[in-house]
Amino acid sequence: MKVLLVDDKESVVQGIHKHIPWDQLGVERVELAYDGAEALEKDRELQADLIITDIRMPNMDGIELMERLRSVRREARFIVLSGYDEFDYAKQAMSLGASEYVLKPVDIKTLSQLIDKELGEIRKQREHDEQRQQFQRKMQASLPALRQQYLTELVLFRDHRLHRLQDKWSFAEIPVKPSSFGLLVAAIDGFADIAEHPVQEVELTRFIVENIIRDCLSEWGTGIAFYSEWGRLTLLVNYEAAQEEKEIKLGLLQFADYCRLAIERNSKLTVTIGVSSLCPELKDLPGGYSQACEAIEHVYFFGGNQVVHYEDLVAYRYRLQRTAYPVVEEQELLTRVKRGQPELIEAGIDPFFQSLHRQGGTPHDIRLACLQLSAVLYRLLHDMGLDDELSGAARHTWKEAFENISLAELRAHMLKLSEEAAQQVRLWMKAGTKNIAEQARQYVAEQALSVITLPLVADHVGVSPNYLSSLFKKEAGMTFVEFITELKLSKAKEWLIDPHVPIYEIAERLGYNDRRYFREIFKKKTGQTPSEYRDALLGTSSPAE
């Protein structure tokens, strides 16, 4: 701490200098002056923290000294020395910022206490100032983040208090004029897939896009770029209000395409850029942002890496007739699913989408139609107990499968879902037919020595004779009659091992009352008569049958 003592009476100055315990008060340096002019000169070098001055002095009195010092150093503090008849001067000194005044003759103890108090206040003030400066430095360091946060809030949330918006704009030190905005939003194509990568790769992708577009901004002039969403970079640029609106719109579209091409040329990335209507004031930005995002959604749905202006979508926004759901095409597709024909699904999906396109369906219309078709497919599988059999890729939620994907991706998703549904139905049908065929085979095996007919077996397994006949041919590779014959001949071969069982008895056991017919069937299937088969098996010779 540094103190300057000022009084035209040397005895007063020397007395104070001698008797005040400066070291105990933490004062490092004390300078003496004998009038205001000399004090002013010494303070230029000293920069005293505390000035103790008399009011009445030659050349320059204490009042003028305080005024002069206050004009250059607002933080200087004063203790004023005055006589009883100088009270009006003391009041004037207090109005100039003097903290205390002391009546002459000076009481050293009282003055010491006042000096200690003032120096304590100075230290507190300095600590406060230092903390404030630290906060200001930290705030300055975090200003880019604060600016990003404010700009994001500005485009996402409406606030019609213009003075409040302008105040925030100034506070964030945004290097753009707070009016006459062109608003563009650049969405990184395929960002949902990119976001699945490690965070370092995601942030590098964001940095590349932002860096290239910031370089592009110099071609426009005044503008700023910031991420309003994780994969969407918003650009605010100023336009000349005196220009024709048509020219401004054309310029913004050309600039947007310039940015798009720069990213395509300088990276492996592409972006889809939406341009809003003009935003004359700060309060117009949320509406402009919604427009740009709608433009992005529309153009990206039909293919990314493009630029579109919101106003060019008027034909889609104001259609008098809504898109009709493709009922006929849905039924044709469902027929193929119900028949378990995954190989025919793609030919059924295309008419569904073609119908929506012919009607000029918007992304919203097409997504809703696909959602409805998905619900029908899920319901079909649920009723058959097959919905749990779908793969994870086919069981995405609405947000994952419908909200932020392109038309090509949506078609691929619906194709996959439909094909998997048809495949599950095919497997279900196959398992069912195998079960029926197995039941029929088991029943026939149990009734092999009885007279058994196709209607009898069909009735047992609960299907029609015609269906059972075709099912047998499909599953067993032979007709029902052939299956019965094969089963009986298999039994005959087992019994022919025993030479004591006559062949005519074997025929009768199997239901062949005509032994000659049995002989013909056996020879036709094995190439040998029953007796020849037995002789070959046992190494014997039998009399002719």
C-alpha positions as CSV (number, residue, x, y, z in Angstrom):
1,M,0.0,0.0,0.0
2,K,1.1,3.6,-0.8
3,V,0.1,6.7,1.0
4,L,0.5,10.4,0.1
5,L,0.4,13.0,3.0
6,V,-0.4,16.6,1.9
7,D,-0.5,19.7,4.2
8,D,1.1,23.1,3.9
9,K,2.2,22.9,7.5
10,E,5.4,20.9,7.7
11,S,4.8,20.1,11.4
12,V,1.5,18.4,10.6
13,V,2.9,16.3,7.8
14,Q,6.1,15.3,9.7
15,G,4.1,14.5,12.9
16,I,1.7,12.2,11.1
17,H,4.5,10.6,9.2
18,K,6.5,10.0,12.4
19,H,3.8,8.7,14.7
20,I,1.6,6.5,12.5
21,P,2.7,2.8,12.7
22,W,2.8,2.4,8.9
23,D,4.4,-1.1,9.0
24,Q,1.7,-2.4,11.2
25,L,-0.9,-1.0,8.8
26,G,0.8,-2.7,5.8
27,V,1.9,0.5,4.2
28,E,5.1,0.1,2.1
29,R,5.7,3.6,1.0
30,V,4.7,7.1,2.3
31,E,5.4,10.3,0.3
32,L,5.0,13.9,1.6
33,A,3.8,17.0,-0.2
34,Y,3.2,20.6,1.0
35,D,0.5,21.8,-1.3
36,G,-1.9,20.5,-3.9
37,A,0.3,21.2,-6.9
38,E,3.3,19.3,-5.4
39,A,1.0,16.4,-4.4
40,L,-0.4,16.1,-8.0
41,E,3.1,16.0,-9.4
42,K,4.2,13.3,-6.9
43,D,1.1,11.2,-7.4
44,R,1.9,10.8,-11.2
45,E,4.8,8.5,-10.2
46,L,3.5,7.2,-6.8
47,Q,-0.1,6.3,-7.8
48,A,-1.1,6.5,-4.1
49,D,-3.8,4.2,-2.8
50,L,-4.8,6.6,0.0
51,I,-4.3,10.4,0.0
52,I,-4.5,12.2,3.3
53,T,-4.9,15.9,2.5
54,D,-5.6,19.3,4.2
55,I,-8.4,21.4,2.6
56,R,-6.9,24.9,2.9
57,M,-3.5,25.1,1.1
58,P,-1.7,27.6,-1.2
59,N,-1.2,27.1,-4.9
60,M,-3.8,24.3,-5.1
61,D,-6.2,23.5,-2.2
62,G,-7.4,20.0,-1.3
63,I,-10.7,20.4,-3.1
64,E,-9.0,21.1,-6.5
65,L,-6.5,18.3,-5.8
66,M,-9.3,15.8,-5.3
67,E,-11.1,17.0,-8.4
68,R,-7.9,16.7,-10.5
69,L,-7.1,13.2,-9.1
70,R,-10.6,12.0,-9.5
71,S,-10.6,12.9,-13.2
72,V,-7.7,10.6,-13.9
73,R,-8.0,7.9,-11.1
74,R,-11.5,7.1,-10.1
75,E,-10.3,4.5,-7.6
76,A,-8.3,6.9,-5.4
77,R,-9.5,7.3,-1.8
78,F,-9.2,10.3,0.5
79,I,-9.1,11.3,4.1
80,V,-9.6,15.0,4.6
81,L,-8.0,17.2,7.4
82,S,-10.0,20.3,8.3
83,G,-10.5,22.9,10.9
84,Y,-13.7,23.7,12.8
85,D,-14.4,26.7,10.5
86,E,-14.0,24.7,7.3
87,F,-17.0,22.4,7.6
88,D,-18.5,23.6,4.3
89,Y,-15.2,22.6,2.6
90,A,-15.4,19.2,4.3
91,K,-18.9,18.6,2.9
92,Q,-17.7,19.5,-0.5
93,A,-14.8,17.1,-0.1
94,M,-17.2,14.3,1.0
95,S,-19.2,14.9,-2.2
96,L,-16.0,14.4,-4.2
97,G,-15.5,11.0,-2.6
98,A,-13.6,11.6,0.6
99,S,-14.3,8.7,2.9
100,E,-13.5,10.4,6.2
101,Y,-12.5,13.8,7.5
102,V,-10.5,14.5,10.6
103,L,-10.6,17.8,12.6
104,K,-7.4,19.5,13.5
105,P,-5.5,19.3,15.7
106,V,-5.1,15.7,14.5
107,D,-5.5,12.8,17.0
108,I,-3.0,10.2,15.9
109,K,-4.9,7.3,17.4
110,T,-8.1,8.3,15.7
111,L,-6.3,8.9,12.4
112,S,-4.5,5.5,12.6
113,Q,-7.9,3.8,13.0
114,L,-9.3,5.6,10.0
115,I,-6.2,4.8,7.9
116,D,-6.5,1.1,8.9
117,K,-10.2,1.1,8.1
118,E,-9.6,2.8,4.7
119,L,-6.8,0.5,3.7
120,G,-9.0,-2.5,4.7
121,E,-11.7,-1.2,2.4
122,I,-9.2,-0.8,-0.4
123,R,-8.0,-4.4,0.0
124,K,-11.5,-5.7,0.0
125,Q,-12.3,-3.6,-3.1
126,R,-9.2,-4.9,-4.8
127,E,-10.1,-8.5,-4.0
128,H,-13.6,-7.9,-5.3
129,D,-12.2,-6.3,-8.5
130,E,-9.8,-9.2,-9.0
131,Q,-12.6,-11.7,-8.6
132,R,-14.7,-9.7,-11.0
133,Q,-11.8,-9.6,-13.5
134,Q,-11.3,-13.3,-13.2
135,F,-15.0,-13.9,-13.8
136,Q,-14.8,-11.5,-16.8
137,R,-11.8,-13.4,-18.2
138,K,-13.6,-16.7,-17.7
139,M,-16.7,-15.3,-19.3
140,Q,-14.7,-14.0,-22.2
141,A,-13.1,-17.4,-22.6
142,S,-16.5,-19.1,-22.6
143,L,-18.1,-16.4,-24.8
144,P,-18.0,-18.7,-27.9
145,A,-20.0,-21.3,-26.0
146,L,-22.4,-18.6,-24.6
147,R,-22.8,-17.3,-28.1
148,Q,-23.5,-20.8,-29.4
149,Q,-26.1,-21.3,-26.7
150,Y,-27.8,-18.0,-27.3
151,L,-27.9,-18.4,-31.0
152,T,-29.4,-21.8,-30.6
153,E,-32.1,-20.5,-28.3
154,L,-32.7,-17.6,-30.7
155,V,-33.7,-19.9,-33.6
156,L,-35.5,-22.6,-31.5
157,F,-37.6,-20.5,-29.2
158,R,-39.8,-17.4,-29.8
159,D,-39.3,-14.2,-27.8
160,H,-41.1,-11.1,-29.1
161,R,-39.4,-8.7,-26.7
162,L,-37.2,-6.9,-29.2
163,H,-35.2,-5.0,-26.6
164,R,-34.4,-8.2,-24.8
165,L,-33.3,-9.9,-28.0
166,Q,-31.1,-7.0,-29.0
167,D,-29.6,-6.8,-25.5
168,K,-28.6,-10.5,-25.7
169,W,-27.3,-10.0,-29.2
170,S,-24.9,-7.3,-28.0
171,F,-23.9,-9.2,-24.9
172,A,-22.9,-12.2,-27.0
173,E,-20.8,-10.0,-29.3
174,I,-22.3,-11.6,-32.4
175,P,-20.5,-10.2,-35.5
176,V,-23.7,-9.9,-37.5
177,K,-26.1,-7.0,-37.8
178,P,-29.3,-7.8,-35.8
179,S,-31.7,-7.5,-38.7
180,S,-32.1,-8.4,-42.4
181,F,-31.3,-12.1,-42.1
182,G,-31.0,-14.8,-44.6
183,L,-31.2,-18.2,-42.8
184,L,-29.7,-21.4,-44.1
185,V,-29.5,-24.8,-42.4
186,A,-27.0,-27.4,-43.6
187,A,-27.9,-31.0,-42.5
188,I,-25.0,-33.5,-42.7
189,D,-26.3,-36.4,-44.9
190,G,-26.4,-39.8,-43.2
191,F,-25.6,-38.3,-39.8
192,A,-27.7,-40.9,-37.9
193,D,-25.1,-43.5,-39.0
194,I,-22.2,-41.2,-38.4
195,A,-23.4,-40.6,-34.8
196,E,-23.0,-44.4,-34.1
197,H,-19.2,-44.0,-34.5
198,P,-16.8,-43.0,-31.6
199,V,-17.4,-39.4,-30.4
200,Q,-14.0,-38.3,-31.7
201,E,-15.0,-39.2,-35.3
202,V,-18.4,-37.5,-34.8
203,E,-16.8,-34.3,-33.6
204,L,-14.3,-34.4,-36.4
205,T,-17.1,-34.7,-38.9
206,R,-18.9,-31.7,-37.4
207,F,-15.6,-29.7,-37.3
208,I,-14.9,-30.4,-41.0
209,V,-18.3,-29.2,-42.1
210,E,-18.2,-26.1,-39.8
211,N,-14.7,-25.2,-40.9
212,I,-15.5,-25.4,-44.6
213,I,-18.7,-23.4,-44.3
214,R,-16.9,-20.7,-42.2
215,D,-14.4,-20.4,-45.1
216,C,-17.3,-20.1,-47.5
217,L,-18.9,-17.2,-45.4
218,S,-16.1,-14.9,-46.5
219,E,-17.5,-15.2,-50.0
220,W,-20.8,-13.8,-48.8
221,G,-19.6,-11.1,-46.4
222,T,-21.2,-10.8,-43.0
223,G,-22.4,-14.0,-41.4
224,I,-22.0,-16.6,-38.7
225,A,-22.4,-20.4,-38.5
226,F,-23.3,-22.5,-35.5
227,Y,-24.7,-25.9,-34.7
228,S,-28.4,-25.6,-33.7
229,E,-28.7,-29.3,-33.6
230,W,-26.0,-32.1,-33.4
231,G,-26.0,-32.7,-37.1
232,R,-27.4,-29.4,-38.4
233,L,-25.3,-26.2,-38.9
234,T,-27.3,-23.0,-39.1
235,L,-26.0,-20.0,-41.0
236,L,-27.2,-16.4,-40.4
237,V,-26.1,-13.9,-43.1
238,N,-27.1,-10.3,-43.6
239,Y,-28.6,-9.1,-46.9
240,E,-29.1,-5.6,-48.2
241,A,-32.6,-4.5,-47.4
242,A,-32.7,-2.2,-50.4
243,Q,-32.3,-5.2,-52.8
244,E,-35.2,-6.8,-54.5
245,E,-36.4,-9.9,-52.7
246,K,-36.1,-12.0,-55.8
247,E,-32.4,-11.1,-56.2
248,I,-31.8,-11.8,-52.5
249,K,-33.4,-15.2,-52.8
250,L,-31.4,-16.1,-55.8
251,G,-28.2,-15.0,-54.1
252,L,-28.9,-17.1,-51.0
253,L,-29.6,-20.2,-53.2
254,Q,-26.3,-19.6,-55.1
255,F,-24.4,-19.2,-51.9
256,A,-26.0,-22.3,-50.4
257,D,-25.0,-24.3,-53.5
258,Y,-21.5,-22.9,-53.2
259,C,-21.3,-24.2,-49.6
260,R,-22.7,-27.6,-50.7
261,L,-20.2,-28.0,-53.5
262,A,-17.3,-26.9,-51.2
263,I,-18.1,-29.6,-48.7
264,E,-18.5,-32.2,-51.5
265,R,-15.1,-31.2,-53.0
266,N,-13.1,-30.9,-49.8
267,S,-14.3,-33.9,-47.8
268,K,-16.0,-37.3,-48.2
269,L,-19.2,-35.7,-46.8
270,T,-22.3,-34.2,-48.3
271,V,-24.9,-31.9,-46.9
272,T,-28.5,-31.0,-47.7
273,I,-29.2,-27.3,-47.3
274,G,-32.6,-25.7,-46.7
275,V,-33.1,-21.9,-47.2
276,S,-35.9,-20.0,-45.4
277,S,-37.9,-17.0,-46.4
278,L,-36.2,-13.7,-45.5
279,C,-36.1,-12.8,-41.8
280,P,-36.2,-9.0,-41.4
281,E,-36.0,-9.0,-37.6
282,L,-34.6,-11.1,-34.8
283,K,-38.1,-12.3,-33.8
284,D,-38.5,-13.8,-37.3
285,L,-35.6,-16.3,-36.8
286,P,-37.6,-19.2,-35.2
287,G,-40.1,-19.2,-38.0
288,G,-37.3,-19.1,-40.6
289,Y,-35.5,-22.0,-38.9
290,S,-38.6,-24.1,-39.0
291,Q,-39.0,-23.3,-42.7
292,A,-35.4,-24.3,-43.5
293,C,-35.7,-27.6,-41.6
294,E,-39.0,-28.4,-43.4
295,A,-37.1,-27.7,-46.7
296,I,-34.3,-30.1,-45.6
297,E,-36.7,-32.8,-44.6
298,H,-38.5,-32.6,-48.0
299,V,-35.4,-32.6,-50.2
300,Y,-33.5,-35.2,-48.2
301,F,-36.4,-37.6,-48.3
302,F,-36.1,-37.7,-52.1
303,G,-32.3,-37.6,-52.2
304,G,-29.6,-35.7,-50.2
305,N,-26.8,-33.5,-51.3
306,Q,-29.2,-30.8,-52.6
307,V,-30.3,-27.2,-51.9
308,V,-34.0,-26.2,-51.7
309,H,-35.8,-23.0,-50.8
310,Y,-38.8,-23.3,-48.5
311,E,-40.9,-21.1,-50.8
312,D,-40.4,-23.6,-53.6
313,L,-42.4,-26.2,-51.7
314,V,-45.6,-24.2,-51.9
315,A,-47.1,-26.8,-54.3
316,Y,-46.7,-29.5,-51.7
317,R,-47.9,-27.4,-48.7
318,Y,-51.2,-26.1,-50.3
319,R,-52.5,-29.2,-52.1
320,L,-56.3,-29.2,-52.0
321,Q,-56.6,-33.0,-52.0
322,R,-54.8,-35.2,-49.6
323,T,-52.8,-38.3,-50.7
324,A,-55.0,-41.4,-50.8
325,Y,-53.7,-44.5,-49.1
326,P,-52.9,-47.2,-51.7
327,V,-55.5,-49.8,-50.5
328,V,-55.4,-52.0,-53.6
329,E,-51.6,-52.1,-53.7
330,E,-51.5,-52.9,-49.9
331,Q,-53.9,-55.9,-50.4
332,E,-51.8,-57.2,-53.3
333,L,-48.7,-57.0,-51.1
334,L,-50.4,-58.6,-48.2
335,T,-51.6,-61.5,-50.4
336,R,-47.9,-62.3,-51.2
337,V,-47.0,-62.1,-47.5
338,K,-49.8,-64.4,-46.5
339,R,-48.8,-66.9,-49.2
340,G,-45.2,-66.9,-47.8
341,Q,-43.7,-65.6,-51.1
342,P,-40.7,-63.4,-50.1
343,E,-39.3,-63.6,-53.6
344,L,-42.3,-61.7,-55.0
345,I,-42.4,-59.0,-52.3
346,E,-40.3,-56.4,-54.2
347,A,-42.6,-56.5,-57.1
348,G,-45.4,-55.8,-54.6
349,I,-43.6,-52.9,-52.8
350,D,-43.0,-50.9,-56.0
351,P,-46.7,-50.3,-56.9
352,F,-47.3,-49.2,-53.3
353,F,-44.7,-46.4,-53.5
354,Q,-45.6,-45.6,-57.2
355,S,-49.2,-44.9,-56.2
356,L,-48.0,-42.4,-53.5
357,H,-45.7,-40.7,-56.0
358,R,-48.3,-40.3,-58.7
359,Q,-50.4,-38.4,-56.2
360,G,-47.5,-36.1,-55.3
361,G,-47.3,-37.4,-51.8
362,T,-45.1,-35.3,-49.4
363,P,-42.5,-36.9,-47.1
364,H,-45.1,-36.7,-44.3
365,D,-47.8,-38.5,-46.4
366,I,-45.4,-41.3,-47.5
367,R,-44.1,-41.8,-44.0
368,L,-47.6,-42.1,-42.6
369,A,-48.6,-44.5,-45.4
370,C,-45.6,-46.7,-44.5
371,L,-46.4,-46.5,-40.9
372,Q,-49.9,-47.7,-41.6
373,L,-48.6,-50.6,-43.8
374,S,-46.1,-51.5,-41.0
375,A,-49.0,-51.7,-38.5
376,V,-50.9,-54.0,-40.8
377,L,-47.9,-56.3,-41.2
378,Y,-47.2,-56.4,-37.5
379,R,-50.8,-57.2,-36.8
380,L,-50.8,-60.0,-39.3
381,L,-47.6,-61.5,-37.7
382,H,-49.0,-60.9,-34.2
383,D,-52.1,-62.8,-35.0
384,M,-50.0,-65.7,-36.2
385,G,-47.7,-65.5,-33.2
386,L,-44.7,-64.6,-35.4
387,D,-44.0,-61.0,-34.5
388,D,-41.2,-62.0,-32.1
389,E,-39.4,-63.8,-35.0
390,L,-38.6,-60.6,-36.8
391,S,-34.9,-59.4,-36.8
392,G,-33.8,-56.3,-34.9
393,A,-33.4,-54.3,-38.2
394,A,-37.1,-55.0,-39.0
395,R,-38.4,-54.0,-35.6
396,H,-37.2,-50.4,-35.4
397,T,-39.3,-47.8,-33.6
398,W,-41.1,-45.1,-35.5
399,K,-38.4,-42.6,-34.8
400,E,-35.6,-44.9,-35.9
401,A,-37.3,-46.3,-39.0
402,F,-39.5,-43.5,-40.3
403,E,-38.5,-40.0,-39.0
404,N,-35.1,-39.1,-40.3
405,I,-34.5,-41.3,-43.3
406,S,-34.6,-40.8,-47.0
407,L,-37.1,-42.2,-49.4
408,A,-34.6,-44.8,-50.6
409,E,-33.9,-45.8,-47.0
410,L,-37.7,-45.9,-46.2
411,R,-38.4,-48.2,-49.2
412,A,-35.5,-50.4,-48.2
413,H,-36.9,-50.7,-44.7
414,M,-40.4,-51.5,-45.9
415,L,-39.0,-54.1,-48.3
416,K,-37.0,-55.7,-45.6
417,L,-40.0,-55.8,-43.2
418,S,-42.3,-57.2,-45.9
419,E,-39.8,-59.8,-47.0
420,E,-39.1,-61.0,-43.5
421,A,-42.8,-61.2,-42.8
422,A,-43.3,-63.3,-45.9
423,Q,-40.4,-65.5,-44.9
424,Q,-41.8,-66.1,-41.4
425,V,-45.1,-67.0,-42.9
426,R,-43.4,-69.4,-45.3
427,L,-41.5,-71.1,-42.4
428,W,-44.8,-71.2,-40.4
429,M,-46.6,-72.8,-43.2
430,K,-43.8,-75.3,-43.8
431,A,-43.7,-76.2,-40.2
432,G,-47.4,-76.7,-40.2
433,T,-47.4,-78.9,-43.3
434,K,-44.6,-81.0,-41.9
435,N,-46.6,-81.5,-38.7
436,I,-49.7,-82.6,-40.7
437,A,-47.7,-84.9,-42.9
438,E,-46.0,-86.4,-39.9
439,Q,-49.3,-87.0,-38.2
440,A,-50.7,-88.7,-41.3
441,R,-47.6,-90.9,-41.6
442,Q,-47.8,-91.9,-38.0
443,Y,-51.6,-92.8,-38.3
444,V,-51.0,-94.8,-41.5
445,A,-48.1,-96.7,-39.9
446,E,-50.4,-97.6,-37.0
447,Q,-53.2,-98.7,-39.3
448,A,-51.0,-100.4,-41.9
449,L,-52.7,-103.8,-41.5
450,S,-56.2,-102.3,-41.9
451,V,-58.1,-101.1,-44.9
452,I,-57.0,-97.4,-45.0
453,T,-58.2,-94.7,-47.4
454,L,-57.2,-91.1,-48.1
455,P,-60.5,-89.6,-46.8
456,L,-60.0,-91.6,-43.5
457,V,-56.5,-90.2,-42.9
458,A,-57.6,-86.7,-44.0
459,D,-60.4,-86.8,-41.5
460,H,-58.0,-87.9,-38.8
461,V,-55.6,-85.0,-39.3
462,G,-58.3,-82.4,-39.9
463,V,-57.7,-81.4,-43.5
464,S,-59.4,-82.1,-46.9
465,P,-58.4,-85.2,-48.9
466,N,-57.2,-83.1,-51.8
467,Y,-55.0,-80.9,-49.5
468,L,-53.6,-84.0,-47.8
469,S,-52.9,-85.6,-51.2
470,S,-50.9,-82.6,-52.5
471,L,-49.2,-82.2,-49.1
472,F,-48.1,-85.8,-49.2
473,K,-46.6,-85.4,-52.6
474,K,-44.8,-82.2,-51.5
475,E,-43.5,-83.4,-48.2
476,A,-42.9,-87.1,-48.9
477,G,-42.1,-86.9,-52.6
478,M,-44.8,-89.5,-53.4
479,T,-48.6,-89.9,-53.6
480,F,-50.6,-91.1,-50.7
481,V,-51.3,-94.4,-52.5
482,E,-47.5,-94.8,-53.2
483,F,-46.8,-94.1,-49.5
484,I,-49.3,-96.8,-48.4
485,T,-47.8,-99.3,-50.9
486,E,-44.2,-98.5,-49.7
487,L,-45.3,-99.0,-46.1
488,K,-47.0,-102.4,-46.8
489,L,-44.1,-103.7,-48.9
490,S,-41.7,-102.7,-46.1
491,K,-43.8,-104.9,-43.7
492,A,-43.8,-107.7,-46.3
493,K,-40.0,-107.7,-46.4
494,E,-39.8,-108.0,-42.6
495,W,-42.2,-111.0,-42.7
496,L,-40.5,-112.7,-45.6
497,I,-37.4,-113.3,-43.5
498,D,-39.4,-116.0,-41.6
499,P,-39.6,-119.0,-44.0
500,H,-42.5,-120.5,-41.9
501,V,-44.9,-117.7,-42.9
502,P,-46.6,-118.5,-46.2
503,I,-46.6,-115.8,-48.8
504,Y,-50.3,-115.9,-49.3
505,E,-50.7,-115.2,-45.5
506,I,-48.4,-112.2,-45.8
507,A,-50.6,-110.9,-48.6
508,E,-53.7,-111.4,-46.6
509,R,-52.2,-109.7,-43.5
510,L,-51.5,-106.7,-45.7
511,G,-55.0,-106.6,-47.1
512,Y,-54.2,-108.1,-50.5
513,N,-56.8,-110.8,-50.9
514,D,-55.6,-111.4,-54.5
515,R,-52.2,-113.1,-54.0
516,R,-51.4,-112.5,-57.7
517,Y,-51.9,-108.7,-57.4
518,F,-49.6,-108.7,-54.3
519,R,-47.0,-110.6,-56.4
520,E,-47.2,-108.1,-59.2
521,I,-46.9,-105.0,-57.0
522,F,-44.0,-106.5,-55.1
523,K,-42.1,-107.4,-58.3
524,K,-42.8,-104.0,-59.7
525,K,-41.3,-102.2,-56.7
526,T,-38.4,-104.6,-56.0
527,G,-37.7,-106.3,-59.3
528,Q,-38.4,-109.7,-57.6
529,T,-41.4,-111.8,-56.7
530,P,-41.9,-112.4,-53.0
531,S,-40.6,-115.9,-53.3
532,E,-37.5,-114.8,-55.2
533,Y,-36.9,-112.1,-52.6
534,R,-37.1,-114.7,-49.8
535,D,-34.9,-117.2,-51.7
536,A,-32.3,-114.5,-52.3
537,L,-32.5,-113.5,-48.7
538,L,-32.3,-117.0,-47.2
539,G,-30.2,-118.7,-49.9
540,T,-33.0,-121.3,-50.6
541,S,-35.1,-122.4,-53.5
542,S,-38.9,-122.2,-53.4
543,P,-41.5,-123.9,-55.7
544,A,-43.0,-121.6,-58.3
545,E,-45.7,-119.3,-57.0
